[in-house]
């Protein structure tokens, strides 16, 4: 399948090549033109490979390729491939990246060329994270995508951008270092002298690490990945960073890059260190409930729309960690569904928040109102995104299936935990529907009424509608037909965890 092998590499190389061309001094008009290809090619490849993905590949990676970069003595090779866990996230990364790119191209940002080039580097790293079979490059591509985030927040960010960029850098550097230590523990203690995830799984299925090694190895991964994914109480960088970040950066980081930690626990941590996962599961469950309840209450207090979305993103990540804490196949399946749905939803909300700001001149919810008369299409998009974020069972929204599966796993794991988990849904409904009411309904505030004087407040332009449509159609299509994700996902999970004592049996929702 040489064509597929080349396409996987092309999905990483194309945005990176366009970015390098822009950095090399490509004129602005050509930079913008080529940026469409830089963001579009990975999206087209992701959708194509998704349609060609076999329904039941087991743990077999498909579209495999391997490239010798001269690091063989260290057990490092650029090996690319997709399995039932990584495929939906690879597809989500391509589509969210395309939407963020479209929105960035029409943003009119200062020094647009450099802004687009940094986003393209970020996009290349995101595609590489989910396409990597080698654990070293899984980590490397995350760092490649992370570095532009710091730069874009610091240069193109909004209020408190310098402080936000500094805090972002400190927290995420610490998280990356801790997770790297955990990966190195696996590499050295396994004795395989290879970062190849397939080889590691095969070897450690025969000769698992001792419980003690698994405990401290998984601990490093948990807290490292936890910081990167904003696990409570290590979350404070995220709302501040997303509030200051330019829109497309927030879309890519909150929507895609933030999934790195949960994905790492599901694809690497749980399969290789199941005893360590079982040891840390009780603590992880309590911290995850902190995300849901404590951060949920903090979200209720927000009066800034973008800050509210940032805190809401952090709150909902708690459901992903709860799914991991269940240490079950059912929980893991729910986490993958949740990650895909959360990626599309939070990217759409950040896009719409900025579009609202362009029409009201503020993010302050108390200074808005009555926008539905001027922008009914925007209101429909925003309401649907909010309902998806809440986990409403319809109209065909993927978020419901992810949360339902996680709730089922929680109930099987510990019945009482369902109560605070459901409380999170109630909290989400309160702040989400309140935001809809304050932005779009009721009379315009005096501040907004004065802002409209001499200005024409319009509905979403097509340059804004197109990326919003990409995200919403993807969310609804997968919600109507979740088997596109769950059939190969079930097969992969059953193959990865067939005889793992620490993992209970179960099957992700069909």
ChimeraX attribute file (.defattr): number of C-alpha atoms within 10 A of each C-alpha:
attribute: neighborCount
match mode: 1-to-1
recipient: residues
	/A:1	9
	/A:2	9
	/A:3	8
	/A:4	18
	/A:5	16
	/A:6	13
	/A:7	20
	/A:8	24
	/A:9	22
	/A:10	18
	/A:11	26
	/A:12	24
	/A:13	20
	/A:14	24
	/A:15	30
	/A:16	22
	/A:17	18
	/A:18	24
	/A:19	27
	/A:20	16
	/A:21	16
	/A:22	23
	/A:23	14
	/A:24	9
	/A:25	11
	/A:26	16
	/A:27	11
	/A:28	14
	/A:29	10
	/A:30	12
	/A:31	23
	/A:32	20
	/A:33	11
	/A:34	20
	/A:35	27
	/A:36	16
	/A:37	17
	/A:38	31
	/A:39	28
	/A:40	22
	/A:41	20
	/A:42	30
	/A:43	24
	/A:44	18
	/A:45	20
	/A:46	25
	/A:47	18
	/A:48	14
	/A:49	20
	/A:50	17
	/A:51	11
	/A:52	12
	/A:53	18
	/A:54	14
	/A:55	17
	/A:56	16
	/A:57	18
	/A:58	18
	/A:59	21
	/A:60	17
	/A:61	20
	/A:62	20
	/A:63	21
	/A:64	20
	/A:65	19
	/A:66	14
	/A:67	11
	/A:68	10
	/A:69	9
	/A:70	11
	/A:71	10
	/A:72	12
	/A:73	9
	/A:74	10
	/A:75	15
	/A:76	20
	/A:77	23
	/A:78	22
	/A:79	22
	/A:80	24
	/A:81	23
	/A:82	24
	/A:83	27
	/A:84	27
	/A:85	26
	/A:86	23
	/A:87	24
	/A:88	25
	/A:89	29
	/A:90	26
	/A:91	24
	/A:92	26
	/A:93	30
	/A:94	27
	/A:95	26
	/A:96	29
	/A:97	33
	/A:98	27
	/A:99	29
	/A:100	27
	/A:101	27
	/A:102	21
	/A:103	21
	/A:104	23
	/A:105	20
	/A:106	12
	/A:107	15
	/A:108	9
	/A:109	14
	/A:110	10
	/A:111	10
	/A:112	17
	/A:113	23
	/A:114	18
	/A:115	22
	/A:116	24
	/A:117	25
	/A:118	25
	/A:119	29
	/A:120	28
	/A:121	27
	/A:122	29
	/A:123	34
	/A:124	31
	/A:125	28
	/A:126	31
	/A:127	32
	/A:128	29
	/A:129	31
	/A:130	28
	/A:131	28
	/A:132	26
	/A:133	28
	/A:134	25
	/A:135	24
	/A:136	22
	/A:137	24
	/A:138	24
	/A:139	20
	/A:140	16
	/A:141	23
	/A:142	23
	/A:143	19
	/A:144	19
	/A:145	25
	/A:146	22
	/A:147	16
	/A:148	19
	/A:149	25
	/A:150	23
	/A:151	16
	/A:152	22
	/A:153	27
	/A:154	22
	/A:155	15
	/A:156	17
	/A:157	22
	/A:158	16
	/A:159	12
	/A:160	15
	/A:161	23
	/A:162	17
	/A:163	16
	/A:164	24
	/A:165	23
	/A:166	15
	/A:167	18
	/A:168	22
	/A:169	19
	/A:170	11
	/A:171	19
	/A:172	22
	/A:173	18
	/A:174	16
	/A:175	24
	/A:176	23
	/A:177	15
	/A:178	23
	/A:179	27
	/A:180	18
	/A:181	15
	/A:182	23
	/A:183	22
	/A:184	16
	/A:185	18
	/A:186	26
	/A:187	19
	/A:188	12
	/A:189	15
	/A:190	19
	/A:191	13
	/A:192	15
	/A:193	17
	/A:194	22
	/A:195	24
	/A:196	21
	/A:197	19
	/A:198	15
	/A:199	15
	/A:200	23
	/A:201	17
	/A:202	13
	/A:203	15
	/A:204	17
	/A:205	16
	/A:206	8
	/A:207	11
	/A:208	19
	/A:209	21
	/A:210	12
	/A:211	14
	/A:212	12
	/A:213	18
	/A:214	25
	/A:215	19
	/A:216	18
	/A:217	26
	/A:218	30
	/A:219	20
	/A:220	21
	/A:221	27
	/A:222	28
	/A:223	22
	/A:224	25
	/A:225	29
	/A:226	27
	/A:227	27
	/A:228	28
	/A:229	26
	/A:230	26
	/A:231	28
	/A:232	23
	/A:233	14
	/A:234	17
	/A:235	20
	/A:236	17
	/A:237	21
	/A:238	29
	/A:239	23
	/A:240	22
	/A:241	32
	/A:242	28
	/A:243	27
	/A:244	26
	/A:245	29
	/A:246	26
	/A:247	27
	/A:248	27
	/A:249	29
	/A:250	26
	/A:251	28
	/A:252	29
	/A:253	27
	/A:254	26
	/A:255	28
	/A:256	27
	/A:257	26
	/A:258	24
	/A:259	25
	/A:260	23
	/A:261	27
	/A:262	25
	/A:263	22
	/A:264	21
	/A:265	22
	/A:266	24
	/A:267	19
	/A:268	20
	/A:269	24
	/A:270	24
	/A:271	21
	/A:272	29
	/A:273	25
	/A:274	23
	/A:275	25
	/A:276	24
	/A:277	29
	/A:278	22
	/A:279	19
	/A:280	17
	/A:281	19
	/A:282	14
	/A:283	10
	/A:284	24
	/A:285	21
	/A:286	17
	/A:287	21
	/A:288	28
	/A:289	23
	/A:290	18
	/A:291	31
	/A:292	28
	/A:293	21
	/A:294	16
	/A:295	23
	/A:296	27
	/A:297	18
	/A:298	14
	/A:299	26
	/A:300	18
	/A:301	11
	/A:302	18
	/A:303	16
	/A:304	18
	/A:305	23
	/A:306	28
	/A:307	23
	/A:308	24
	/A:309	25
	/A:310	23
	/A:311	27
	/A:312	28
	/A:313	29
	/A:314	26
	/A:315	29
	/A:316	24
	/A:317	25
	/A:318	29
	/A:319	28
	/A:320	28
	/A:321	29
	/A:322	30
	/A:323	32
	/A:324	30
	/A:325	26
	/A:326	26
	/A:327	25
	/A:328	26
	/A:329	25
	/A:330	27
	/A:331	34
	/A:332	34
	/A:333	28
	/A:334	30
	/A:335	27
	/A:336	28
	/A:337	31
	/A:338	25
	/A:339	26
	/A:340	26
	/A:341	30
	/A:342	26
	/A:343	28
	/A:344	32
	/A:345	30
	/A:346	27
	/A:347	32
	/A:348	28
	/A:349	28
	/A:350	27
	/A:351	25
	/A:352	23
	/A:353	19
	/A:354	19
	/A:355	18
	/A:356	24
	/A:357	15
	/A:358	13
	/A:359	21
	/A:360	21
	/A:361	16
	/A:362	20
	/A:363	21
	/A:364	17
	/A:365	20
	/A:366	18
	/A:367	20
	/A:368	28
	/A:369	24
	/A:370	18
	/A:371	26
	/A:372	18
	/A:373	14
	/A:374	16
	/A:375	17
	/A:376	15
	/A:377	15
	/A:378	23
	/A:379	22
	/A:380	14
	/A:381	18
	/A:382	24
	/A:383	19
	/A:384	21
	/A:385	24
	/A:386	24
	/A:387	21
	/A:388	27
	/A:389	26
	/A:390	24
	/A:391	21
	/A:392	19
	/A:393	16
	/A:394	16
	/A:395	13
	/A:396	18
	/A:397	29
	/A:398	30
	/A:399	30
	/A:400	23
	/A:401	26
	/A:402	29
	/A:403	28
	/A:404	17
	/A:405	24
	/A:406	32
	/A:407	24
	/A:408	18
	/A:409	29
	/A:410	26
	/A:411	15
	/A:412	17
	/A:413	18
	/A:414	10
	/A:415	12
	/A:416	10
	/A:417	17
	/A:418	18
	/A:419	11
	/A:420	14
	/A:421	21
	/A:422	15
	/A:423	14
	/A:424	25
	/A:425	19
	/A:426	14
	/A:427	18
	/A:428	25
	/A:429	18
	/A:430	14
	/A:431	23
	/A:432	23
	/A:433	15
	/A:434	14
	/A:435	26
	/A:436	19
	/A:437	18
	/A:438	20
	/A:439	27
	/A:440	24
	/A:441	17
	/A:442	13
	/A:443	14
	/A:444	19
	/A:445	17
	/A:446	13
	/A:447	15
	/A:448	20
	/A:449	15
	/A:450	11
	/A:451	17
	/A:452	15
	/A:453	9
	/A:454	7
	/A:455	9
	/A:456	10
	/A:457	16
	/A:458	14
	/A:459	20
	/A:460	21
	/A:461	11
	/A:462	10
	/A:463	14
	/A:464	20
	/A:465	19
	/A:466	15
	/A:467	23
	/A:468	27
	/A:469	15
	/A:470	16
	/A:471	26
	/A:472	20
	/A:473	13
	/A:474	22
	/A:475	26
	/A:476	20
	/A:477	14
	/A:478	20
	/A:479	25
	/A:480	16
	/A:481	14
	/A:482	20
	/A:483	15
	/A:484	18
	/A:485	25
	/A:486	24
	/A:487	19
	/A:488	23
	/A:489	31
	/A:490	28
	/A:491	21
	/A:492	23
	/A:493	26
	/A:494	18
	/A:495	14
	/A:496	21
	/A:497	21
	/A:498	13
	/A:499	12
	/A:500	16
	/A:501	11
	/A:502	18
	/A:503	21
	/A:504	17
	/A:505	15
	/A:506	17
	/A:507	21
	/A:508	28
	/A:509	22
	/A:510	14
